[in-house]
Amino acid sequence: MNLIIVESPAKARTIKNFLGKKFDVIASKGHIRDLPKSRFGITIDEETHEIIPKYSVAKENAPTVKEIKEKAKKADTIYIATDEDREGEAIGWHIAHAIKKDPAELPRIVFHEITKSAINHALESARHIDMNMVNAQQARRLLDRIVGYKLSPLLSSKIQKGLSGGRVQSSTLKLVVDREREIKAFVPQEYWSIDTQFKTNIDATLFKHKEEKISKLSIENEEKAQAITASVKSDNFTIAKIETKQRKSATPPPFMTSTLQQTASSKLGFSPKKTMMIAQTLYEGVKTPDGTSGVITYMRTDSLNLAKEAVGAVRGIIENRFGKKYLPKNPKVYTKKSKGAQEAHEAIRPTMLQFTPEVAAKYLKPDEIKLYRLIYERFMACQMEDALFEQQSIIFKGDENEYRASGRKLIFDGFYALTGTEDKDKLLPSLKEGDKAEIQSVKPTQHFTEPPSRYSEASLIKKLEAEGVGRPSTYAPTIATLTNRTYVTIEKKQIIPTEVAFTVTEILEKHFPNIVDINFTATMEEKLDEIAQGHEDWQKLLADFYDSFMKQIEEGKEKIVSLKVAKPLGRNCPKCGSELLLRSGRFGHFIACSGFPKCKYTEQCDEEGNKVEKKEEVAEEKCEKCGSDMIVKNGRNGQFLACSNYPDCKNTKSILVEEKISKTPCPDCGGKISLKNSRRGPFWGCENYPDCKFISKFEPTTIKCKAKGCNGVLAPRTFRNKEVYECVKCKARTPREEIDAEQ
């Protein structure tokens, strides 16, 4: 019997289905050996100055280790089959040590996808654990432990309890804070545009005035705008030049981790954390017509490489489905220019092209099929022909002014035939050079420049990737940590730093400038890459960092002024008579009794200590238990009603959505659709559940979706401040004016 050790139970079940009785597959359930949770876990050799980690097996992992040991004793061969990245390499090394085996003697197998052919190929080409990759991961883990374990207590002692600092976390927070500083310091600048339309119904842009080129901010006041407007009105225009050029819209590259997270955020509204959880499930194994199998390749990757076999297969599908004109002469190859890209990996792609989104819809959950469709279509699109546009340009020239108008027409849809496009043709009428052109309307319009927008999760990940901060596996956890530590809040997809984020960043900028320096963090990532390639000594990197960082910690203990000193307010506690103090906490300032912990009286207040009364919304109904008013509260699952007589009465009640029956029958079974409530908010569902599982966030209409192969119906909604109709099944969107015009 041979033993294969993987990380995930789901992955173990999938692989077990592929292999016969000669193999047993067991999961380590992630890290089974790590630095201890309750102490630093690192010692420094006084003679060699070597950084020595003290790894241990946590109590909760002991049963797993025991089970692996027992199976390992009976096994003829033990294969390490953890994930193919550095963290997976290190986990495999830790597993070997935990079960008292020499890592150098255990065969190591890796695979980009969890399919039968990939597993068999991996078994035929086993290697040994790569110690360069292990040491790179050890260096990262120890760096993060040194920073987190030494910096976090310092911040908590000087600012407020519960704060944390981190090597990647703190530099990411500075990006968010710096953007907010830009927004607060922004001074709007006035500028004017001369909105002009010629009688040929062409909207044109002023390009020159008296031979001076006009840029966006050239017309800075009303006086200049009125003078130019008068000049335009009296000018005589002719069509000086007409140009027609062809422009390509290039196919998008296949997904890697960062672009998948960004696209899923913008198109599906998924957080990076949610995207990675769903992708993990698709990678480890889901039900398919051929049994349980992984349906996408490894989802933590910064590579754009694609297997030749997969590219060849998808080219055949493209030709059969769309025709030869949609298939490039040669396969398209994509490369990533940034340093450190792990080119041995693959981009994220489907593993079984016969498992189309239409087939997958019968086996996957709603969110899983959304993400799978995104990955499947992006992979197909990246191997299709570019879209081709005809770019049109007309120059209107007068005695003193020159205008330009542009338009474009899609002449070959290319990959848009699969993905669709929201870009609409903007056609210009047929005109001739030398013809006169008369002004239909000209109007000066005042504008003001806008401040830079806050980061969204997608744009922050894009920034981190561009700056070389972190790696694919760190993007989602970093944002989650900033949110969990209340350094930031996310409102309407915008990341907003809290007050404590500014305080922490200011202290770090002053006393730990390297920790929040983007360039320093990115350079450290490059050094970790060099360790993985065998070009850098991991112990030297750690020792150099440790010595300088600990000097900063000791200086910080002395020089950072504590912000935790309570300020007396000169009034007494209404409960016990002790003096009230102004304090700062995790959620801002508050007033507390100096007699704490015996007296736990608190008040909400502002920064100056002025009491803030908490306003509560009183519901119309009364408590059925005691007759008191019911108050509207906010909880983890949305709003609910709670008795105002709490804690004497602990009655609570759900807030139900108003009963409403749709005029539209269920598109799946013809039953009635009604508005229902859930912990995620209201939704439209079929009365025949669970036999019929139709649901929709928006009330559907009887208007049929026109997307190929889709039999869904449309529902009106607002998307990016525009009124659209969205299909309840394939999520295809059409501008509302188009549907209204057809109806």
C-alpha positions in Angstrom: 0.0 0.0 0.0 1.3 3.4 -1.0 0.4 6.6 1.0 -0.3 10.1 -0.5 -0.4 13.0 1.9 -2.2 16.1 0.8 -3.4 19.2 2.6 -7.2 19.3 2.2 -9.8 16.5 2.9 -11.7 17.6 -0.2 -8.6 17.1 -2.3 -7.9 13.7 -0.6 -11.4 12.5 -1.5 -11.0 13.6 -5.1 -7.6 11.9 -5.6 -8.8 8.8 -3.9 -11.5 8.4 -6.6 -8.9 8.4 -9.3 -6.5 5.8 -7.8 -7.1 2.1 -7.1 -6.7 0.0 -3.9 -2.9 0.3 -4.1 -3.1 3.9 -2.8 -4.4 5.5 0.4 -4.8 9.3 0.5 -4.8 11.3 3.8 -5.1 15.0 4.5 -2.9 17.0 6.9 -5.7 19.6 7.1 -3.2 22.4 6.4 -0.3 23.2 8.7 0.4 20.5 11.2 3.6 22.0 12.5 4.3 25.7 13.0 5.7 28.3 15.3 3.9 28.3 18.7 0.8 30.5 19.1 1.5 31.6 22.7 5.2 32.6 22.5 7.8 34.1 20.2 9.2 30.7 19.1 12.5 32.1 17.8 15.9 32.0 19.4 19.2 33.5 18.4 22.4 31.5 18.5 24.9 33.8 20.4 27.9 32.5 18.5 26.7 32.1 15.0 23.8 34.7 15.2 21.7 32.1 13.4 17.9 32.6 13.7 16.5 29.3 15.0 12.7 28.6 14.8 11.1 26.4 17.5 8.4 24.5 15.6 5.8 22.4 17.4 2.7 20.4 16.7 -0.4 22.1 18.1 -2.7 20.1 20.3 -5.6 20.2 17.8 -3.2 18.7 15.1 -2.0 15.8 17.3 -4.7 13.3 16.3 -4.0 14.0 12.6 -0.3 13.5 13.1 -0.9 10.3 14.9 -3.2 9.0 12.1 -0.6 9.9 9.4 2.2 8.2 11.5 0.1 5.0 11.7 -0.6 4.9 8.0 3.0 5.8 7.2 4.3 2.8 9.1 2.3 0.4 6.9 3.0 2.2 3.6 5.5 1.0 1.1 6.1 4.5 -0.3 5.0 7.8 1.2 4.3 10.6 -1.3 4.2 14.3 -0.3 1.5 15.9 -2.5 0.9 19.3 -0.9 0.2 22.4 -3.0 2.7 23.3 -5.6 3.7 26.7 -4.2 6.3 27.6 -1.5 3.9 27.3 1.3 2.9 23.8 0.1 6.6 22.8 -0.2 7.2 23.9 3.4 4.1 22.1 4.7 5.4 18.9 3.1 8.7 19.4 4.8 7.0 19.9 8.2 4.8 16.8 7.6 8.0 14.7 7.1 9.5 16.0 10.3 6.3 15.6 12.3 6.1 11.9 11.3 9.8 11.4 12.0 10.8 10.9 8.4 13.8 12.3 6.4 12.3 14.9 4.0 15.1 14.1 1.5 14.0 10.5 1.2 10.2 11.1 0.6 9.1 11.4 -3.1 7.4 14.8 -3.8 4.7 15.0 -6.4 3.2 18.2 -7.8 0.3 18.9 -10.2 -1.4 22.0 -11.5 -4.8 20.3 -11.7 -6.6 17.5 -9.8 -7.6 15.2 -12.6 -6.8 11.5 -13.1 -4.2 12.1 -15.9 -2.5 14.9 -13.9 -2.2 12.7 -10.8 -0.9 9.7 -12.8 1.7 11.9 -14.6 2.8 13.4 -11.2 3.4 9.9 -9.8 5.5 9.0 -12.8 7.7 12.1 -12.4 8.2 12.4 -8.6 11.0 14.6 -7.3 12.3 15.5 -3.8 11.4 18.4 -1.6 13.0 21.6 -2.8 14.9 23.1 0.2 15.4 26.4 -1.5 11.6 26.8 -1.7 11.2 25.6 1.9 13.8 28.1 3.2 12.1 30.9 1.2 8.9 30.1 3.0 10.7 29.8 6.4 12.2 33.2 5.9 8.8 34.7 5.1 7.2 33.1 8.1 10.0 34.2 10.5 10.1 37.7 9.1 6.3 38.0 9.6 6.6 36.5 13.1 9.4 38.9 14.1 7.5 42.0 12.9 4.1 40.9 14.2 5.3 39.6 17.5 7.5 42.5 18.4 5.6 45.4 16.7 2.0 44.5 17.6 2.5 44.6 21.4 4.3 47.9 21.1 1.3 49.5 19.2 -1.1 48.0 21.6 0.8 49.4 24.6 1.3 52.9 23.1 -2.1 53.4 21.3 -4.8 51.0 22.2 -5.4 47.3 22.9 -5.9 44.9 20.0 -3.8 46.6 17.4 -1.4 44.7 15.1 1.4 45.5 12.7 2.7 43.4 9.9 5.3 43.4 7.2 2.8 43.4 4.3 -0.2 44.6 6.3 1.4 47.9 7.5 2.7 48.9 4.0 -0.7 48.1 2.5 -2.4 50.2 5.2 -0.2 53.1 4.4 -1.4 52.9 0.7 -5.0 53.3 1.9 -4.1 56.1 4.4 -2.1 58.0 1.8 -5.0 57.9 -0.7 -7.3 59.3 2.0 -4.8 62.0 2.8 -4.8 62.9 -0.9 -8.6 63.1 -0.9 -8.7 65.3 2.2 -5.9 67.6 0.9 -7.5 67.9 -2.5 -8.5 71.4 -3.6 -11.0 71.4 -6.5 -9.8 73.3 -9.6 -12.3 75.1 -11.8 -12.3 74.5 -15.5 -14.7 75.0 -18.4 -15.6 73.0 -21.5 -17.1 74.3 -24.7 -19.8 71.8 -25.5 -20.4 72.0 -29.3 -22.6 70.2 -31.7 -22.5 70.7 -35.5 -25.7 70.5 -37.6 -24.7 67.1 -38.8 -25.6 65.9 -35.2 -21.9 65.4 -34.4 -20.6 66.2 -30.9 -17.1 67.6 -31.2 -14.3 68.6 -28.9 -12.4 71.9 -29.1 -8.9 71.0 -30.0 -7.3 74.4 -30.8 -8.1 78.1 -30.2 -5.9 80.6 -32.0 -3.3 77.9 -32.6 -3.1 77.2 -28.9 -3.9 73.5 -28.0 -6.8 73.2 -25.6 -6.4 70.6 -22.8 -8.9 69.7 -20.1 -7.8 72.4 -17.7 -6.9 75.1 -20.3 -10.1 77.1 -19.9 -9.8 78.0 -16.3 -12.5 80.7 -15.8 -15.9 81.9 -17.1 -14.4 85.0 -18.8 -12.1 82.9 -21.0 -14.9 80.4 -21.7 -17.3 83.2 -22.9 -14.6 84.7 -25.1 -14.0 81.4 -26.8 -17.7 80.7 -27.1 -18.2 84.1 -28.9 -15.3 83.2 -31.2 -16.7 79.8 -32.0 -20.2 81.3 -32.8 -18.7 83.8 -35.3 -16.3 81.3 -36.9 -16.6 79.7 -40.3 -15.9 75.9 -40.2 -15.1 73.5 -43.0 -14.3 69.8 -42.9 -10.5 69.9 -43.1 -9.7 66.2 -42.7 -11.5 62.8 -42.5 -9.4 59.8 -41.3 -10.4 56.2 -41.1 -8.2 53.7 -39.3 -8.5 50.1 -38.1 -7.9 49.5 -34.4 -7.7 46.1 -32.6 -9.1 45.3 -29.2 -6.7 42.7 -27.9 -7.9 39.5 -26.3 -7.5 39.5 -22.5 -4.9 37.2 -21.0 -6.0 34.2 -18.9 -6.6 34.7 -15.2 -3.9 34.6 -12.5 -4.8 35.1 -8.9 -4.8 38.9 -8.8 -6.8 39.4 -12.0 -9.3 36.8 -11.0 -9.9 38.6 -7.7 -10.2 41.9 -9.5 -12.6 40.7 -12.2 -14.8 38.7 -9.7 -15.0 41.9 -7.6 -16.0 44.2 -10.4 -18.3 41.7 -12.4 -19.7 39.5 -9.6 -19.4 41.6 -6.5 -17.3 38.9 -4.8 -14.8 39.9 -2.1 -11.2 38.5 -2.7 -11.7 36.2 0.3 -15.0 34.8 -1.2 -13.4 34.4 -4.6 -10.5 32.4 -3.2 -12.8 30.1 -1.2 -14.9 29.3 -4.2 -11.9 28.8 -6.4 -10.4 26.4 -3.8 -13.5 24.3 -4.0 -13.4 24.2 -7.8 -9.8 23.2 -7.7 -10.1 20.5 -5.0 -13.0 18.8 -6.6 -16.8 19.1 -7.3 -19.3 16.7 -8.8 -19.1 16.3 -12.6 -20.8 13.9 -15.0 -17.6 11.7 -14.7 -17.5 11.8 -10.9 -15.8 14.1 -8.4 -12.9 16.0 -10.0 -11.1 19.3 -9.9 -12.4 21.6 -12.6 -9.9 24.4 -12.6 -6.1 24.5 -12.3 -4.3 25.8 -9.2 -5.8 29.1 -8.1 -2.8 30.7 -6.4 -0.5 31.7 -9.3 1.1 34.7 -10.8 1.9 32.9 -14.1 0.2 33.3 -17.5 1.6 30.1 -18.9 -0.8 27.6 -20.5 -0.3 23.9 -21.1 0.1 23.1 -24.9 -2.5 20.3 -24.6 -5.1 22.6 -23.1 -4.5 25.3 -25.7 -4.7 22.8 -28.5 -8.0 21.5 -27.2 -9.6 24.9 -26.8 -8.6 25.9 -30.3 -10.5 22.9 -31.6 -13.6 24.0 -29.7 -13.3 27.6 -30.9 -13.1 26.5 -34.5 -16.1 24.2 -34.2 -18.2 26.7 -32.3 -17.4 30.0 -34.0 -15.6 29.1 -37.2 -12.1 29.4 -38.6 -12.1 33.2 -38.8 -12.3 33.4 -35.0 -9.2 31.2 -34.6 -5.8 32.8 -34.8 -3.2 31.2 -37.1 -0.9 30.4 -34.1 -1.8 29.9 -30.5 -1.5 33.0 -28.4 1.3 33.1 -25.7 1.1 35.4 -22.7 4.0 36.3 -20.4 4.2 38.3 -17.2 6.8 41.0 -17.1 7.1 41.4 -13.3 10.0 39.9 -11.4 9.3 36.8 -9.3 6.6 35.4 -11.5 6.6 31.6 -11.0 6.6 30.7 -14.7 6.7 26.9 -13.9 3.1 27.3 -12.8 0.1 27.7 -15.1 -2.5 30.4 -15.4 -6.0 29.6 -14.0 -8.0 27.6 -16.5 -10.7 24.9 -16.7 -9.3 21.4 -16.6 -12.1 19.7 -18.6 -13.3 21.7 -21.5 -16.3 19.3 -22.0 -17.5 20.5 -18.6 -19.0 23.7 -20.1 -20.8 26.3 -18.0 -24.0 25.0 -19.4 -23.2 21.4 -18.1 -21.7 22.8 -14.9 -24.9 24.6 -14.0 -26.5 21.2 -13.2 -23.7 20.3 -10.7 -22.4 23.5 -9.2 -23.8 25.9 -6.6 -25.0 29.4 -7.9 -21.8 31.3 -6.8 -19.6 28.4 -8.0 -21.1 28.5 -11.5 -20.7 32.3 -11.7 -17.0 32.1 -11.0 -16.5 29.0 -13.1 -18.2 30.7 -16.1 -15.8 33.6 -15.7 -12.8 31.4 -15.7 -14.0 29.2 -18.6 -14.9 32.1 -20.9 -11.7 34.0 -20.1 -9.7 30.9 -21.1 -11.6 30.5 -24.4 -11.4 34.2 -25.1 -7.7 34.4 -24.6 -7.2 32.0 -27.6 -9.7 33.7 -30.0 -9.0 36.4 -32.5 -8.9 40.1 -31.5 -11.9 42.3 -32.1 -11.5 44.8 -34.9 -12.9 48.3 -34.9 -13.0 51.0 -37.6 -11.8 54.3 -36.0 -13.3 57.4 -37.6 -11.9 60.9 -37.0 -13.2 64.3 -38.4 -11.4 67.6 -38.1 -13.6 70.8 -38.3 -11.4 73.9 -38.9 -12.3 77.5 -38.6 -10.5 80.8 -38.8 -9.7 80.7 -35.1 -10.8 77.4 -33.8 -10.3 73.7 -34.5 -12.6 70.8 -33.4 -12.2 67.1 -33.5 -14.9 64.4 -33.5 -14.4 60.7 -33.3 -16.5 57.6 -33.8 -16.0 53.9 -34.2 -17.7 50.9 -35.6 -17.2 47.2 -34.7 -16.3 45.4 -38.0 -15.3 42.1 -36.5 -16.4 41.0 -33.1 -13.6 38.4 -32.4 -13.6 37.3 -28.8 -16.6 39.6 -28.1 -18.6 36.8 -29.8 -18.1 34.9 -26.6 -17.8 37.5 -23.9 -20.1 40.2 -25.3 -19.2 43.9 -25.0 -20.8 46.9 -23.4 -19.1 49.2 -26.0 -21.6 50.6 -28.5 -20.9 51.8 -32.0 -20.6 55.5 -32.3 -21.1 56.1 -36.0 -20.3 59.4 -37.8 -22.4 60.5 -40.9 -20.8 60.4 -44.4 -19.2 63.7 -45.1 -16.6 65.1 -47.6 -13.5 67.0 -47.0 -13.9 70.7 -47.9 -17.6 70.8 -47.1 -18.8 73.6 -44.9 -20.0 72.7 -41.4 -22.4 74.9 -39.4 -22.7 75.1 -35.7 -26.0 73.8 -34.3 -25.3 74.6 -30.6 -22.4 75.8 -28.5 -22.5 76.1 -24.7 -19.8 76.8 -22.1 -20.1 74.4 -19.1 -18.4 74.8 -15.7 -16.7 71.9 -14.1 -14.5 71.2 -11.1 -11.7 68.6 -10.9 -12.5 65.5 -8.7 -10.3 64.1 -6.0 -8.8 60.6 -6.5 -11.2 57.8 -5.8 -10.7 55.6 -2.8 -9.3 52.1 -3.3 -11.7 49.2 -3.9 -10.6 45.7 -3.0 -10.0 45.1 -6.7 -8.0 48.3 -7.3 -6.0 47.8 -4.1 -5.0 44.3 -5.2 -4.0 45.8 -8.6 -1.8 48.3 -6.8 -0.2 45.7 -4.6 0.6 43.6 -7.6 2.0 46.5 -9.5 4.3 47.5 -6.6 5.4 44.0 -6.0 4.0 43.9 -2.5 3.0 40.4 -1.3 2.2 37.4 -3.4 -1.0 35.8 -4.8 -1.7 34.0 -1.6 -1.4 37.1 0.6 -3.7 39.6 -1.2 -7.1 38.4 0.3 -5.8 37.7 3.8 -4.1 41.1 4.0 -7.3 43.0 3.2 -9.3 40.7 5.6 -6.8 41.5 8.4 -7.1 45.3 7.9 -10.9 44.9 8.1 -10.9 42.6 11.1 -8.6 44.9 13.0 -10.9 47.8 12.2 -8.2 49.7 10.4 -10.5 50.0 7.5 -14.2 49.7 6.7 -15.6 48.8 3.3 -18.7 50.8 2.3 -20.1 50.6 -1.2 -17.0 48.8 -2.3 -14.8 51.6 -1.1 -12.0 51.0 1.4 -12.1 53.7 4.1 -9.4 54.0 6.8 -10.6 54.6 10.3 -9.2 57.1 12.8 -6.9 54.6 14.4 -5.4 53.8 10.9 -4.1 57.3 10.6 -2.6 57.2 14.2 -0.9 53.9 13.6 0.5 54.9 10.2 1.8 58.2 11.5 3.7 56.4 14.3 5.1 53.8 11.9 6.2 56.4 9.4 8.1 58.2 12.2 9.6 55.3 14.0 9.5 52.3 11.6 9.7 54.0 8.1 11.0 50.8 6.4 8.0 48.7 7.6 5.6 51.0 5.8 7.8 51.7 2.8 6.4 50.1 -0.3 9.8 49.8 -1.9 11.3 48.1 1.1 8.5 45.6 1.2 8.8 44.9 -2.5 12.6 44.5 -2.3 12.1 42.0 0.5 9.8 40.0 -1.8 12.5 40.0 -4.4 15.0 38.7 -1.9 12.6 35.9 -0.9 12.4 35.0 -4.6 16.2 34.9 -4.8 16.2 32.5 -1.8 13.7 30.2 -3.6 16.1 30.2 -6.6 19.1 29.4 -4.4 20.8 32.8 -5.0 20.4 34.3 -1.5 21.2 33.0 2.0 18.0 33.0 4.1 19.8 33.1 7.5 21.8 36.2 6.4 18.6 37.9 5.3 16.9 37.2 8.6 19.9 38.2 10.8 20.4 41.5 8.9 16.7 42.4 9.3 16.4 41.2 12.9 19.4 43.3 14.2 18.2 46.6 12.7 14.5 46.0 13.5 15.1 45.2 17.2 17.0 48.5 17.5 13.9 50.3 16.2 11.7 48.4 18.7 13.9 49.4 21.6 14.0 53.0 20.5 10.2 52.9 19.9 9.7 51.8 23.5 11.5 54.9 24.7 10.5 57.6 22.2 6.9 56.8 21.2 4.6 58.9 23.4 1.7 56.8 24.8 -1.7 57.8 23.6 -3.5 55.7 26.2 -3.2 58.2 29.1 -6.8 58.9 30.3 -7.9 62.5 30.4 -10.0 63.6 33.5 -13.2 65.3 32.5 -14.0 67.1 35.8 -17.3 65.3 36.4 -18.3 62.3 38.4 -19.8 58.9 37.5 -23.6 58.9 37.9 -23.5 55.4 39.2 -20.7 55.4 41.8 -19.5 59.0 42.1 -15.9 58.3 40.9 -14.2 60.6 38.4 -15.0 60.1 34.7 -12.2 59.8 32.2 -11.8 60.3 28.4 -10.3 57.2 26.9 -9.6 55.9 23.4 -10.5 52.4 22.3 -10.7 50.1 19.3 -13.8 51.8 18.1 -12.9 55.5 18.9 -13.1 57.7 22.0 -15.4 57.0 24.9 -16.0 58.1 28.5 -15.4 55.5 31.3 -15.5 55.5 35.0 -12.1 55.6 36.9 -13.6 53.0 39.2 -13.3 50.3 36.5 -13.5 47.3 36.8 -15.8 47.6 39.8 -17.9 50.2 38.0 -18.4 49.6 34.2 -20.3 52.8 33.4 -19.5 54.2 29.9 -20.8 56.9 27.6 -20.4 57.5 23.9 -18.5 60.7 23.1 -16.6 62.6 20.4 -12.9 63.4 20.4 -13.4 66.3 22.8 -15.3 64.2 25.3 -18.7 65.7 24.5 -21.4 63.2 25.2 -23.1 61.8 22.1 -26.6 60.4 22.6 -27.2 57.2 20.7 -30.4 57.5 18.6 -32.5 54.4 18.3 -35.3 53.9 15.9 -38.5 52.9 17.7 -40.7 50.4 15.8 -44.5 50.7 15.6 -45.2 47.4 17.3 -44.9 46.7 21.0 -43.1 43.8 22.8 -45.6 40.9 23.1 -43.9 39.8 26.3 -43.8 43.0 28.4 -45.5 45.7 26.4 -42.4 47.9 26.0 -41.3 49.6 22.8 -39.4 47.5 20.3 -36.2 49.0 19.0 -34.6 48.5 15.6 -31.2 47.0 16.0 -28.4 46.0 13.6 -26.9 42.5 13.8 -24.7 40.2 11.8 -27.6 39.0 9.7 -29.2 42.5 9.2 -31.8 44.4 11.1 -34.0 43.0 13.8 -36.3 44.1 16.6 -35.3 44.0 20.3 -37.2 45.0 23.4 -36.2 48.4 24.8 -36.6 46.9 28.3 -33.4 44.9 27.9 -31.8 43.2 30.0 -35.0 42.7 32.0 -36.7 41.5 28.8 -34.6 39.8 26.2 -37.3 39.4 23.5 -36.2 39.8 19.9 -38.0 39.5 16.6 -37.0 39.2 12.9 -38.0 42.1 10.6 -39.9 40.4 7.8 -40.1 41.8 4.4 -43.6 42.9 3.2 -45.5 40.0 1.7 -45.5 40.5 -2.1 -46.5 38.2 -4.9 -44.9 38.8 -8.4 -47.2 39.1 -11.4 -44.5 37.1 -13.3 -44.7 33.3 -13.0 -41.6 31.3 -12.2 -39.6 30.9 -15.4 -38.5 27.4 -14.4 -41.8 25.8 -13.3 -44.6 28.4 -13.7 -45.3 28.6 -10.0 -45.9 31.8 -8.0 -42.9 34.0 -7.1 -42.9 35.9 -3.8 -40.6 38.2 -1.9 -38.9 36.3 0.8 -36.4 37.2 3.6 -33.0 35.6 4.5 -30.0 36.4 6.5 -28.5 38.0 3.3 -31.5 40.2 2.7 -34.7 39.9 0.7 -35.0 37.9 -2.5 -37.6 36.5 -4.9 -38.2 32.8 -4.7 -40.5 30.2 -6.1 -43.4 28.8 -3.9 -42.6 25.3 -5.1 -39.2 25.1 -3.2 -37.5 22.7 -2.7 -38.8 21.0 -5.9 -38.1 24.3 -7.7 -35.0 26.2 -6.6 -35.5 29.4 -8.6 -34.2 32.6 -6.8 -33.5 36.1 -8.0 -32.3 39.2 -6.2 -34.5 41.4 -8.4 -38.2 40.9 -9.4 -38.1 39.2 -12.9 -40.2 40.2 -15.9 -41.6 38.1 -18.7 -39.0 39.5 -21.1 -36.8 36.7 -22.5 -33.0 36.9 -22.4 -31.4 37.0 -25.9 -28.0 35.5 -24.9 -27.0 32.4 -26.8 -28.2 29.2 -25.1 -29.9 31.0 -22.3 -33.6 30.6 -21.5 -33.7 33.0 -18.6 -35.8 36.2 -18.2 -34.8 39.7 -17.5 -35.1 41.8 -14.3 -34.8 45.5 -14.0 -32.0 46.8 -11.7 -29.4 49.5 -11.3 -25.8 48.7 -12.2 -23.1 51.3 -11.8 -25.6 54.0 -11.6 -27.2 53.0 -14.8 -30.7 51.4 -15.3 -30.3 48.0 -17.0 -32.2 44.7 -17.4 -30.2 41.7 -16.1 -30.9 38.1 -16.9 -31.7 36.1 -13.7 -29.7 33.2 -15.0 -26.7 34.2 -17.1 -26.5 37.7 -15.7 -26.2 39.3 -19.1 -27.1 43.0 -18.9 -28.8 45.2 -21.5 -29.4 49.0 -21.2 -32.9 49.8 -20.1 -33.6 52.2 -22.9 -33.0 49.4 -25.5 -35.5 47.0 -23.9 -38.0 49.8 -23.3 -37.7 50.8 -27.0 -38.3 47.2 -28.1 -41.3 46.8 -25.8 
